[in-house]
């Protein structure tokens, strides 16, 4: 095996490790964001643990409202000066 082959193999192994780490992070996040007590039994569904998607939707909705506030149009300098004049 050459050095190039080992580099390709190590990068493939690394990407698999990163994928499994992301899966584990998603699992732990969904388990920690449940609405019920952490020691309660979990009902697993096709989308993950029951109740986890509720928190995710709340987070998405909250981030959308924050984004709207940040992108509010501000008047330009010319518009500010024009509004301050009295006729």
Secondary structure, 3 states (H helix, E strand, C coil): CCHHHHHHHHHHHHHHHHHHHHHHHHHHHHHHCCCCCCCCCCCEECCEECCHHHHHHHHHHHHHHHHHHHCCCCCCHHHHHHHHCCC
